[in-house]
Amino acid sequence: MELFEQLEDINNRPEPFECYTAADVWTDSHTSEQVLAYHSQESLQSEFEKAGFPRQAFYGNVAGAPFAQSASEFAIVGKPE
């Protein structure tokens, strides 16, 4: 196998990961609801802070409504440190 073929082979994704599907998580309403239902407000705040985005605000939607546990959507405002 020539060098170029080896490099091309190294950069190919393994079969289970050939297709990029991350966008489907947020564009499919059922899937996104399930993902968000798994995470609590506290766990999301923790993950944002670990990534260097301390939480500035947490809202019930992108319009700034107060957050409620029963909300089907929410918005987190984080600002990089």
C-alpha positions in Angstrom: 0.0 0.0 0.0 1.4 3.4 -1.0 1.8 6.2 1.5 -1.1 8.2 0.0 -3.4 5.2 0.3 -2.3 4.6 3.9 -3.1 8.2 4.8 -6.4 8.1 3.0 -7.3 4.9 4.9 -6.2 6.3 8.3 -8.6 9.3 7.7 -11.6 7.3 6.9 -14.2 6.9 9.6 -15.0 3.4 10.8 -18.2 2.1 9.3 -20.5 2.8 12.3 -19.4 6.5 12.2 -19.4 7.1 8.4 -22.4 9.4 8.6 -22.5 12.5 10.6 -25.8 12.5 12.6 -25.2 15.0 15.4 -27.5 17.5 13.7 -30.3 15.0 13.9 -30.2 15.1 17.7 -31.5 18.7 17.6 -33.6 18.7 14.5 -35.7 15.7 15.5 -38.1 16.9 18.2 -38.5 13.5 19.9 -34.8 12.9 20.1 -34.0 16.4 21.3 -36.7 16.1 24.0 -35.3 12.8 25.2 -31.8 14.2 25.4 -32.9 17.3 27.3 -35.1 15.3 29.6 -32.0 13.3 30.6 -30.2 16.5 31.8 -31.1 18.6 34.8 -30.6 22.3 35.0 -27.8 21.6 37.5 -26.0 19.1 35.2 -26.2 21.5 32.3 -24.9 24.3 34.4 -22.0 22.1 35.5 -21.2 21.1 31.9 -21.2 24.7 30.7 -18.9 25.7 33.5 -16.5 22.8 32.8 -16.3 24.0 29.2 -15.4 27.5 30.4 -18.9 29.1 30.0 -20.2 30.1 33.4 -23.9 30.4 33.4 -25.2 34.0 33.1 -28.9 33.1 33.0 -31.3 30.2 32.6 -34.7 30.8 30.9 -37.8 28.9 30.0 -37.3 29.8 26.3 -35.2 32.0 24.1 -37.6 34.9 24.6 -36.5 35.1 28.3 -39.6 33.6 30.0 -38.9 32.3 33.6 -37.7 28.7 33.7 -40.1 26.0 34.8 -39.4 22.3 35.2 -42.5 21.5 33.0 -41.1 23.6 30.1 -40.6 21.8 26.8 -37.7 24.2 26.0 -35.1 26.3 27.7 -32.3 28.7 27.0 -28.9 28.9 28.8 -26.9 32.1 28.5 -23.2 31.5 29.1 -20.2 33.8 28.6 -16.7 32.5 28.0 -14.2 33.3 30.8 
